[in-house]
């Protein structure tokens, strides 16, 4: 593999001149610049990204830690990051935390081994102190989908309590009094916060949602199917199901229809996330839009800015709120 010395020797210029060409620096004539670029191409020279970053004072890589490489939600997160890195000519190093504490830790440490000083981290299981320590070590450390007050200016997060609350409020506005909930049993804060918001809205409406009307299962279509089967088998009356996410909502609708229960005429269903799946459910799924791409782009932008020397502002918060997307699976009671 050709080195910068090989290029300088072949072009008859100094190493500094080649470095200026690589980094689009000044004090290089047009003819010399074109000759060096041509020789770089002929020799197959590829600039070292880390060395280039030392010259430009910009991060060569942005590290991203996500939970699942296959899930549509995290694909949207990664895409939101990629939009920003492409504009900034920065490469992405992607790693999966798999919603396991040790794996999340290993994913972050792997990025540190590559001397990444800008990273967007989705971590649900590492303790606050560990993440705070990483934020002190890494100039461009940004936490997404989680809020820790001590590093609040490095957190991009969604108000899940407000999300759950708006789901139930909307159902009550449409005349639904008997609300059932299917939530995730995965050991992270999100499902508990959404259920808390639902219960908060119920209390505000002078109603309660008994624990028997809340079923927990895996956060996928199979989980939605199982949770809905349990609700049906319980014999309890409900006119709407509020689901932890769109996948569980899709499983709920399929199960209701399999049992001869019309959606939304007999039971309405509402999801959470507004993934592509929601538009292709039948009926089309009413859901809450989780602006994950927008949040990811903001996280990537902050990570690169902080890594380049900008100081995180004191007292800043980057909280997002989900919004209702009205489609066909949730209707008003007559």
C-alpha positions as CSV (number, residue, x, y, z in Angstrom):
1,X,0.0,0.0,0.0
2,X,1.4,3.4,-1.0
3,X,2.3,5.9,1.7
4,X,2.4,9.6,1.9
5,X,6.2,9.4,1.4
6,X,5.7,7.5,-1.8
7,X,3.4,10.2,-3.1
8,X,5.8,13.0,-2.2
9,X,8.7,11.2,-3.8
10,X,6.8,10.5,-7.0
11,X,5.5,14.1,-7.2
12,X,8.8,15.7,-6.3
13,X,7.2,17.7,-3.4
14,X,7.5,17.8,0.3
15,X,5.4,15.7,2.8
16,X,3.8,19.0,3.9
17,X,2.6,19.7,0.4
18,X,1.0,16.3,0.1
19,X,-0.6,16.8,3.5
20,X,-2.1,20.2,2.3
21,X,-3.5,18.6,-0.8
22,X,-5.0,15.7,1.2
23,X,-6.7,18.2,3.6
24,X,-7.6,20.8,1.0
25,X,-5.2,23.3,2.6
26,X,-3.8,26.6,1.2
27,X,-0.4,27.5,-0.2
28,X,-0.5,24.9,-3.0
29,X,-0.6,25.9,-6.7
30,X,-3.3,24.5,-8.9
31,X,-0.9,22.7,-11.1
32,X,0.9,21.1,-8.2
33,X,-2.4,20.2,-6.5
34,X,-3.6,18.4,-9.7
35,X,-0.3,16.6,-10.1
36,X,-0.3,15.3,-6.5
37,X,-3.9,14.2,-6.8
38,X,-3.1,12.3,-10.1
39,X,-0.2,10.5,-8.5
40,X,-2.3,9.7,-5.4
41,X,-4.8,8.0,-7.8
42,X,-2.1,6.2,-9.8
43,X,-0.5,4.8,-6.7
44,X,-3.7,4.0,-5.0
45,X,-2.9,6.1,-2.0
46,X,-5.6,6.3,0.7
47,X,-5.2,9.0,3.4
48,X,-5.3,7.7,7.0
49,X,-8.5,9.0,8.4
50,X,-7.2,9.3,12.0
51,X,-4.1,11.2,10.8
52,X,-6.3,13.5,8.7
53,X,-8.5,14.2,11.7
54,X,-5.4,15.4,13.7
55,X,-4.7,18.0,10.9
56,X,-8.3,19.2,10.4
57,X,-9.3,19.1,14.1
58,X,-12.4,17.2,13.0
59,X,-13.5,13.8,14.1
60,X,-12.7,11.2,11.3
61,X,-15.3,8.8,12.6
62,X,-18.6,8.9,14.4
63,X,-19.3,5.9,16.5
64,X,-22.8,4.6,16.9
65,X,-24.1,2.1,19.4
66,X,-27.5,0.7,18.8
67,X,-29.4,-2.2,20.3
68,X,-30.4,-4.2,17.2
69,X,-28.9,-4.2,13.7
70,X,-32.1,-5.6,12.2
71,X,-35.0,-3.8,13.9
72,X,-36.6,-1.1,11.7
73,X,-36.6,1.4,14.5
74,X,-32.8,1.3,14.8
75,X,-32.4,1.4,11.0
76,X,-34.2,4.7,11.1
77,X,-31.9,5.8,13.9
78,X,-28.8,4.9,11.9
79,X,-30.2,6.6,8.8
80,X,-30.7,9.8,10.8
81,X,-27.0,9.7,11.9
82,X,-25.9,8.9,8.4
83,X,-27.5,12.0,6.9
84,X,-25.3,14.2,9.1
85,X,-22.1,12.2,8.7
86,X,-22.4,12.3,4.9
87,X,-22.7,16.1,4.9
88,X,-19.6,16.3,7.2
89,X,-17.6,13.8,5.2
90,X,-17.3,11.6,8.4
91,X,-17.4,7.8,8.5
92,X,-19.6,5.7,10.8
93,X,-18.4,2.9,13.0
94,X,-21.5,0.9,14.0
95,X,-21.8,-1.5,16.9
96,X,-24.6,-3.3,18.5
97,X,-25.3,-3.3,22.3
98,X,-28.1,-6.0,22.0
99,X,-29.8,-4.6,25.1
100,X,-27.3,-6.5,27.3
101,X,-25.2,-4.6,29.9
102,X,-21.9,-6.3,29.1
103,X,-22.4,-6.0,25.3
104,X,-23.3,-2.3,25.6
105,X,-20.1,-1.7,27.6
106,X,-18.0,-3.7,25.1
107,X,-19.5,-1.8,22.2
108,X,-18.5,1.6,23.7
109,X,-15.0,0.4,24.7
110,X,-14.5,-0.9,21.1
111,X,-15.2,2.6,19.8
112,X,-12.7,4.0,22.3
113,X,-10.1,1.6,21.2
114,X,-10.5,3.1,17.7
115,X,-9.9,6.5,19.3
116,X,-13.4,7.7,18.3
117,X,-14.1,11.1,20.0
118,X,-17.6,11.5,18.7
119,X,-20.3,8.9,19.4
120,X,-24.1,8.5,19.6
121,X,-24.9,5.8,22.1
122,X,-28.2,4.0,22.7
123,X,-27.7,2.4,26.1
124,X,-30.6,1.2,28.2
125,X,-28.9,-1.1,30.7
126,X,-25.6,0.5,31.7
127,X,-25.9,2.4,35.0
128,X,-25.9,6.2,35.1
129,X,-22.4,6.5,36.6
130,X,-20.8,4.5,33.9
131,X,-22.3,6.6,31.2
132,X,-21.5,9.8,33.0
133,X,-17.9,8.6,33.2
134,X,-17.8,8.0,29.4
135,X,-19.2,11.5,28.9
136,X,-16.3,12.9,30.8
137,X,-13.8,10.9,28.8
138,X,-15.2,11.4,25.3
139,X,-15.7,15.0,24.1
140,X,-18.4,14.2,21.6
141,X,-20.4,11.6,23.7
142,X,-24.1,11.9,23.1
143,X,-26.7,9.6,24.7
144,X,-29.9,9.0,22.7
145,X,-33.3,7.7,24.0
146,X,-32.3,8.2,27.6
147,X,-32.1,11.2,30.0
148,X,-29.5,11.5,32.8
149,X,-29.8,14.9,34.6
150,X,-26.0,15.1,35.3
151,X,-25.3,15.1,31.6
152,X,-28.6,16.4,30.4
153,X,-26.9,18.6,27.7
154,X,-25.6,15.4,26.1
155,X,-29.0,13.6,26.1
156,X,-31.4,13.4,23.2
157,X,-34.6,11.8,24.7
158,X,-38.3,11.2,24.2
159,X,-40.9,12.0,26.8
160,X,-42.4,8.6,27.1
161,X,-44.7,9.6,30.0
162,X,-46.2,12.3,27.8
163,X,-46.5,9.8,25.0
164,X,-48.5,7.3,27.0
165,X,-50.6,10.1,28.5
166,X,-51.6,11.4,25.0
167,X,-52.5,7.9,23.9
168,X,-55.0,7.5,26.7
169,X,-56.3,11.1,26.4
170,X,-57.1,10.6,22.8
171,X,-58.9,7.4,23.4
172,X,-61.0,9.0,26.2
173,X,-61.8,11.9,23.9
174,X,-63.2,9.5,21.3
175,X,-65.5,8.0,24.0
176,X,-63.6,4.9,25.0
177,X,-64.0,4.1,28.7
178,X,-62.6,0.6,28.9
179,X,-59.0,0.7,27.9
180,X,-56.7,-2.3,27.6
181,X,-52.9,-2.0,27.4
182,X,-50.4,-4.4,25.9
183,X,-46.9,-3.5,26.9
184,X,-43.3,-4.9,26.8
185,X,-41.8,-7.0,29.5
186,X,-38.3,-6.0,28.5
187,X,-36.4,-4.6,31.4
188,X,-35.9,-1.0,30.3
189,X,-37.6,2.2,31.4
190,X,-39.7,2.9,28.2
191,X,-42.6,0.5,28.8
192,X,-43.0,1.5,32.4
193,X,-42.9,5.2,31.6
194,X,-45.6,4.8,28.8
195,X,-47.8,2.8,31.1
196,X,-47.3,5.5,33.8
197,X,-48.5,8.1,31.3
198,X,-51.5,6.1,30.4
199,X,-52.5,5.7,34.1
200,X,-51.9,9.4,34.6
201,X,-54.4,10.2,31.9
202,X,-56.9,7.8,33.3
203,X,-56.6,9.4,36.8
204,X,-57.1,12.8,35.2
205,X,-60.3,11.5,33.6
206,X,-61.5,10.1,36.9
207,X,-61.0,6.6,35.8
208,X,-58.6,3.7,36.6
209,X,-57.0,1.0,34.5
210,X,-56.8,-2.2,36.6
211,X,-53.7,-4.3,36.4
212,X,-55.8,-7.1,34.9
213,X,-56.3,-4.9,31.8
214,X,-52.5,-4.6,31.3
215,X,-50.8,-7.5,29.6
216,X,-47.0,-7.8,29.2
217,X,-45.2,-9.7,26.5
218,X,-42.3,-9.4,24.0
219,X,-42.2,-6.2,22.0
220,X,-42.9,-7.7,18.7
221,X,-45.9,-9.1,16.7
222,X,-45.8,-12.4,18.4
223,X,-45.9,-10.6,21.8
224,X,-48.8,-8.5,20.6
225,X,-50.6,-11.7,19.6
226,X,-50.0,-13.5,22.9
227,X,-51.0,-10.4,25.0
228,X,-54.2,-9.9,23.1
229,X,-55.1,-13.6,23.4
230,X,-54.7,-13.3,27.1
231,X,-57.0,-10.2,27.2
232,X,-59.7,-12.0,25.2
233,X,-59.4,-15.1,27.3
234,X,-59.9,-13.1,30.5
235,X,-63.4,-12.2,29.4
236,X,-63.0,-8.6,30.3
237,X,-64.7,-5.9,28.2
238,X,-62.6,-3.4,26.4
239,X,-63.2,-1.1,23.4
240,X,-59.6,-0.1,22.6
241,X,-56.1,-1.6,23.0
242,X,-53.1,0.8,23.5
243,X,-49.9,-1.0,22.4
244,X,-46.3,-0.5,23.4
245,X,-45.2,-0.2,19.8
246,X,-46.5,-0.7,16.2
247,X,-45.3,-4.3,16.0
248,X,-47.4,-5.3,19.1
249,X,-50.3,-3.4,17.7
250,X,-50.1,-5.3,14.4
251,X,-50.1,-8.6,16.3
252,X,-53.1,-7.4,18.3
253,X,-55.1,-6.5,15.2
254,X,-54.3,-9.9,13.6
255,X,-55.4,-11.7,16.7
256,X,-58.6,-9.8,17.1
257,X,-59.5,-10.5,13.5
258,X,-58.6,-14.2,13.9
259,X,-61.2,-14.3,16.8
260,X,-63.9,-12.7,14.7
261,X,-63.6,-9.3,16.4
262,X,-63.8,-6.4,13.9
263,X,-61.1,-3.7,14.0
264,X,-62.0,-0.9,14.6
265,X,-65.8,-1.4,14.7
266,X,-65.7,-3.6,17.8
267,X,-62.2,-2.9,19.2
268,X,-59.9,-0.1,18.2
269,X,-56.1,-0.4,18.3
270,X,-53.4,2.3,18.7
271,X,-49.7,1.8,18.3
272,X,-46.5,3.7,19.1
273,X,-43.5,4.6,16.9
274,X,-45.1,5.2,13.4
275,X,-42.8,2.8,11.6
276,X,-43.4,1.9,7.9
277,X,-45.4,-1.1,9.2
278,X,-48.1,1.2,10.5
279,X,-49.1,2.4,7.0
280,X,-49.4,-1.2,5.7
281,X,-51.5,-2.6,8.5
282,X,-55.2,-3.1,7.6
283,X,-56.8,-1.1,8.8
284,X,-54.0,1.5,8.7
285,X,-52.7,2.0,12.2
286,X,-53.3,5.0,14.3
287,X,-50.1,5.5,16.2
288,X,-47.7,8.0,17.9
289,X,-44.9,9.3,15.8
290,X,-41.5,8.7,17.5
291,X,-39.2,11.2,15.6
292,X,-36.2,9.0,15.9
293,X,-34.6,10.1,12.6
294,X,-34.8,13.7,13.7
295,X,-33.5,12.9,17.1
296,X,-30.6,10.8,15.6
297,X,-29.6,13.7,13.3
298,X,-29.6,16.1,16.2
299,X,-27.5,13.6,18.2
300,X,-24.9,13.2,15.4
301,X,-24.7,17.0,14.9
302,X,-24.1,17.6,18.6
303,X,-21.5,14.8,18.8
304,X,-19.5,16.2,15.9
305,X,-19.7,19.8,17.3
306,X,-18.7,18.8,20.8
307,X,-15.9,16.6,19.4
308,X,-14.5,19.6,17.4
309,X,-14.2,21.7,20.6
310,X,-17.6,23.3,21.1
311,X,-18.5,23.3,24.8
312,X,-21.9,21.7,25.8
313,X,-24.1,24.5,27.0
314,X,-25.2,24.5,30.6
315,X,-28.8,23.8,31.3
316,X,-29.6,22.7,27.8
317,X,-32.2,19.9,27.3
318,X,-33.1,18.1,24.1
319,X,-36.5,16.6,24.9
320,X,-38.8,15.4,22.1
321,X,-42.5,14.7,22.4
322,X,-44.4,12.1,20.3
323,X,-47.4,13.2,18.2
324,X,-50.6,11.4,17.2
325,X,-50.9,10.1,13.6
326,X,-54.5,9.6,13.0
327,X,-55.4,6.7,10.6
328,X,-58.1,4.1,10.6
329,X,-57.6,1.7,13.5
330,X,-59.0,3.9,16.2
331,X,-62.5,5.4,15.9
332,X,-64.9,7.3,18.1
333,X,-67.6,5.3,19.8
334,X,-71.2,6.1,18.8
